[in-house]
């Protein structure tokens, strides 16, 4: 093991041995290299001749680039062409950290780490797998989940995904959640995704408290818990009594045996799916700047060894947009559009005729909702009828149909649901 990794591990061990025990073998071995090429390049910065960095530089010291881009970009050259740090641009990281506190007032002044920039949230989740999942480790997630979780935790890091039933009696299944955690031996790797993809469900305030109590109970019984929180659809809550902050706020100061890992970013929050910028932040009770710095170094080392760094251009564009006069007004407008579509889905589905073929699962937030087909129906067959006869595309898995109302104009939502009804009717009559 490299001495730089050893030093980071010793720091973590001294400040919170539970966090060190949560790290995977890769996580223990990784470090951000402050010696070698990066160190030598840093020492040469500003010198008369600098032959260290792997970038092409014009004679005047600016970044070499194709002139065509000058017509397309208005940012300074230094905010576009050079490599960004593996940690991410510091001004953007500081800005996003401040956003976390603004959007989650319950955090108060509780210390958290400075976010590390990832290439979108998928990459952030992958980096959390790198840091915390060893071969054979159990990863607990709801039974209704985004398929990339399996690709990341099972295929890439050889963990074992174990699910609990998300719903019971029209709400979050706290009994199933607790029973699943109780069965895990050793450390617990838990992933929570609210608003949930595919269901568009966020727990109520009362349910969040029960979830937190269940995690606290695991720590009370001596288990270390790393709670990975996928906040991809954060902020898109459309109903009252739903928890509007991130569950990170409840977990990051819960217990010294519970490490909260927040994966978030502008992809859905700021409608920039192609920018591929995300963030990974840490919080644990009695976390210190020194502990968080060690975790930041390990995360940045994992990023460097994986993709080197994240798009400088995307980071610069975001940072500039966040200080635009129109930013907040634009976000409110987009939120209003999504909420209006959500309300239309609710209104249309209130027609009892649809119960003949399907029932809506609980939904109150996010981009999606699901309908559960009655037992005699075949979701895949109905999906094909929708494509071929009704020019309508949906996602199906098992006996569920997922609808991305975020992608459907409000004027077509009633037609979408009616088409599903008609396709179900067609299938029933063909049998």
HUPESUL-V51712 format. One record per residue. N is the residue number from 0. RES is the residue in three letters. PHI is phi in radians with two decimals (none if undefined). Layout:
N:RES:PHI
N:RES:PHI
This chain:
0:UNK:none
1:UNK:-1.10
2:UNK:-1.07
3:UNK:-1.18
4:UNK:-1.18
5:UNK:-1.03
6:UNK:-1.10
7:UNK:-1.12
8:UNK:-1.10
9:UNK:-1.14
10:UNK:-1.11
11:UNK:-1.13
12:UNK:-1.03
13:UNK:-1.18
14:UNK:-1.62
15:UNK:-2.89
16:UNK:-1.12
17:UNK:-1.12
18:UNK:-1.13
19:UNK:-1.08
20:UNK:-1.17
21:UNK:-1.33
22:UNK:-1.14
23:UNK:-1.26
24:UNK:-1.11
25:UNK:-1.10
26:UNK:-1.08
27:UNK:-1.24
28:UNK:-1.47
29:UNK:-1.45
30:UNK:-2.80
31:UNK:-1.60
32:UNK:-1.23
33:UNK:-1.70
34:UNK:-1.94
35:UNK:1.28
36:UNK:-1.02
37:UNK:-1.12
38:UNK:-1.11
39:UNK:-1.17
40:UNK:-1.14
41:UNK:-1.10
42:UNK:-1.18
43:UNK:-1.53
44:UNK:-1.07
45:UNK:1.50
46:UNK:-1.30
47:UNK:-1.02
48:UNK:-2.20
49:UNK:-2.23
50:UNK:-1.86
51:UNK:-1.79
52:UNK:-1.45
53:UNK:-1.49
54:UNK:-2.24
55:UNK:-1.63
56:UNK:-2.11
57:UNK:-1.22
58:UNK:-1.07
59:UNK:-1.53
60:UNK:1.61
61:UNK:-1.49
62:UNK:-1.20
63:UNK:-1.21
64:UNK:-2.75
65:UNK:-1.41
66:UNK:-1.10
67:UNK:-0.99
68:UNK:-1.20
69:UNK:-1.07
70:UNK:-1.33
71:UNK:-1.78
72:UNK:-2.09
73:UNK:-1.95
74:UNK:-1.37
75:UNK:-1.04
76:UNK:-0.96
77:UNK:-1.21
78:UNK:-1.75
79:UNK:-2.20
80:UNK:-1.56
81:UNK:-1.17
82:UNK:-1.04
83:UNK:-1.44
84:UNK:-1.08
85:UNK:-1.11
86:UNK:-1.28
87:UNK:1.76
88:UNK:-1.14
89:UNK:-1.11
90:UNK:-1.14
91:UNK:-1.21
92:UNK:-1.07
93:UNK:-1.12
94:UNK:-1.10
95:UNK:-1.16
96:UNK:-1.06
97:UNK:-1.10
98:UNK:-1.05
99:UNK:-1.00
100:UNK:-1.18
101:UNK:-1.14
102:UNK:-1.41
103:UNK:-2.27
104:UNK:-1.04
105:UNK:-1.12
106:UNK:-1.11
107:UNK:1.00
108:UNK:-1.98
109:UNK:-1.07
110:UNK:-1.20
111:UNK:-2.32
112:UNK:-1.27
113:UNK:-1.47
114:UNK:-1.00
115:UNK:-1.72
116:UNK:-1.41
117:UNK:-2.10
118:UNK:-1.52
119:UNK:1.50
120:UNK:-1.27
121:UNK:-1.02
122:UNK:-1.13
123:UNK:-1.08
124:UNK:-1.13
125:UNK:-1.09
126:UNK:-1.16
127:UNK:-1.19
128:UNK:-1.11
129:UNK:-0.99
130:UNK:-1.36
131:UNK:-2.22
132:UNK:-2.01
133:UNK:-1.71
134:UNK:-0.97
135:UNK:1.57
136:UNK:-1.14
137:UNK:-1.50
138:UNK:-2.06
139:UNK:-1.63
140:UNK:-2.48
141:UNK:-1.11
142:UNK:-1.26
143:UNK:-1.83
144:UNK:-2.59
145:UNK:-1.24
146:UNK:-1.09
147:UNK:-1.08
148:UNK:-1.03
149:UNK:-1.14
150:UNK:-1.03
151:UNK:-1.31
152:UNK:-1.36
153:UNK:-1.64
154:UNK:-1.25
155:UNK:-1.48
156:UNK:-1.98
157:UNK:1.08
158:UNK:-1.42
159:UNK:-2.20
160:UNK:-1.36
161:UNK:-2.13
162:UNK:-1.92
163:UNK:-2.16
164:UNK:-1.15
165:UNK:-1.17
166:UNK:-2.01
167:UNK:-2.64
168:UNK:0.96
169:UNK:1.37
170:UNK:-2.61
171:UNK:-1.11
172:UNK:-1.51
173:UNK:-1.16
174:UNK:-1.13
175:UNK:-1.12
176:UNK:-1.08
177:UNK:-1.14
178:UNK:-1.07
179:UNK:-1.17
180:UNK:-1.08
181:UNK:-1.07
182:UNK:-1.38
183:UNK:-1.35
184:UNK:-1.76
185:UNK:1.40
186:UNK:-1.17
187:UNK:-1.94
188:UNK:-1.84
189:UNK:-2.13
190:UNK:-2.09
191:UNK:-2.07
192:UNK:-2.29
193:UNK:-2.29
194:UNK:-0.98
195:UNK:-1.33
196:UNK:-1.82
197:UNK:-1.88
198:UNK:-1.53
199:UNK:1.22
200:UNK:-1.92
201:UNK:-2.11
202:UNK:-1.06
203:UNK:-1.22
204:UNK:-0.97
205:UNK:-1.11
206:UNK:-1.26
207:UNK:-1.04
208:UNK:-1.06
209:UNK:-1.20
210:UNK:-1.09
211:UNK:-1.11
212:UNK:-1.07
213:UNK:-1.14
214:UNK:-1.23
215:UNK:-1.02
216:UNK:-1.08
217:UNK:-1.12
218:UNK:-1.14
219:UNK:-1.07
220:UNK:-1.64
221:UNK:1.61
222:UNK:-1.57
223:UNK:-1.47
224:UNK:-2.24
225:UNK:-1.91
226:UNK:-1.77
227:UNK:-1.56
228:UNK:-1.98
229:UNK:-1.53
230:UNK:-1.73
231:UNK:-0.99
232:UNK:-1.87
233:UNK:-0.96
234:UNK:1.62
235:UNK:-1.67
236:UNK:-1.91
237:UNK:-2.01
238:UNK:-2.20
239:UNK:-1.32
240:UNK:1.22
241:UNK:-1.61
242:UNK:-1.20
243:UNK:-1.71
244:UNK:-1.63
245:UNK:-1.42
246:UNK:-1.07
247:UNK:-0.92
248:UNK:-1.12
249:UNK:-1.49
250:UNK:-1.74
251:UNK:-1.30
252:UNK:-2.32
253:UNK:-1.42
254:UNK:-2.85
255:UNK:-1.18
256:UNK:-1.66
257:UNK:-2.03
258:UNK:-1.76
259:UNK:-1.66
260:UNK:-2.13
261:UNK:-1.67
262:UNK:-1.90
263:UNK:-2.60
264:UNK:2.78
265:UNK:-1.46
266:UNK:-0.83
267:UNK:-1.68
268:UNK:-1.06
269:UNK:-2.08
270:UNK:1.06
271:UNK:-2.29
272:UNK:-1.05
273:UNK:-1.48
274:UNK:-1.25
275:UNK:0.99
276:UNK:-2.20
277:UNK:-2.44
278:UNK:-2.47
279:UNK:-2.25
280:UNK:-2.27
281:UNK:-2.17
282:UNK:-2.63
283:UNK:-2.63
284:UNK:-1.02
285:UNK:1.12
286:UNK:-1.13
287:UNK:-1.97
288:UNK:-0.95
289:UNK:-1.17
290:UNK:-1.13
291:UNK:-1.15
292:UNK:-1.09
293:UNK:-1.12
294:UNK:-1.18
295:UNK:-1.10
296:UNK:-1.12
297:UNK:-1.15
298:UNK:-1.14
299:UNK:-1.11
300:UNK:-1.14
301:UNK:-1.13
302:UNK:-1.11
303:UNK:-1.06
304:UNK:-1.32
305:UNK:-1.85
306:UNK:-2.29
307:UNK:1.34
308:UNK:-2.89
309:UNK:-1.71
310:UNK:-0.75
311:UNK:-1.15
312:UNK:-1.05
313:UNK:-1.06
314:UNK:-1.10
315:UNK:-1.18
316:UNK:-1.10
317:UNK:-1.09
318:UNK:-1.04
319:UNK:-1.16
320:UNK:-1.12
321:UNK:-1.15
322:UNK:-1.88
323:UNK:-1.36
324:UNK:-1.12
325:UNK:-1.55
326:UNK:-0.99
327:UNK:-1.13
328:UNK:-1.12
329:UNK:-1.08
330:UNK:-1.11
331:UNK:-1.09
332:UNK:-1.15
333:UNK:-1.15
334:UNK:-1.05
335:UNK:-1.07
336:UNK:-1.10
337:UNK:-1.15
338:UNK:-1.12
339:UNK:-1.11
340:UNK:-1.15
341:UNK:-0.99
342:UNK:-1.12
343:UNK:-1.16
344:UNK:-1.02
345:UNK:-1.00
346:UNK:-1.09
347:UNK:-1.15
348:UNK:-1.22
349:UNK:-1.21
350:UNK:-1.17
351:UNK:-1.14
352:UNK:-1.09
353:UNK:-1.22
354:UNK:-1.12
355:UNK:-1.04
356:UNK:-2.13
357:UNK:-2.73
358:UNK:-2.26
359:UNK:-1.32
360:UNK:-1.30
361:UNK:-0.98
362:UNK:-2.64
363:UNK:-2.69
364:UNK:-2.95
365:UNK:1.37
366:UNK:-1.82
367:UNK:-2.22
368:UNK:-2.65
369:UNK:-2.21
370:UNK:-1.97
371:UNK:-1.74
372:UNK:-1.35
373:UNK:-1.13
374:UNK:-1.01
375:UNK:-1.37
376:UNK:-1.75
377:UNK:-2.04
378:UNK:-1.08
379:UNK:-1.15
380:UNK:-1.11
381:UNK:-1.21
382:UNK:-1.02
383:UNK:-1.23
384:UNK:-1.10
385:UNK:-1.05
386:UNK:-1.18
387:UNK:-1.36
388:UNK:-1.78
389:UNK:-2.06
390:UNK:0.85
391:UNK:-2.32
392:UNK:-1.88
393:UNK:-2.42
394:UNK:-1.89
395:UNK:-2.18
396:UNK:-2.69
397:UNK:0.91
398:UNK:-1.88
399:UNK:-1.92
400:UNK:-2.04
401:UNK:-1.69
402:UNK:-1.99
403:UNK:-1.59
404:UNK:-1.17
405:UNK:-1.08
406:UNK:-1.80
407:UNK:-2.03
408:UNK:-0.98
409:UNK:-0.97
410:UNK:-1.18
411:UNK:-1.91
412:UNK:-1.17
413:UNK:-1.09
414:UNK:-1.11
415:UNK:-1.00
416:UNK:-1.21
417:UNK:-1.12
418:UNK:-1.10
419:UNK:-1.09
420:UNK:-1.02
421:UNK:-1.16
422:UNK:-1.16
423:UNK:-1.13
424:UNK:-1.12
425:UNK:-1.02
426:UNK:-1.10
427:UNK:-1.13
428:UNK:-1.32
429:UNK:-1.38
430:UNK:-1.17
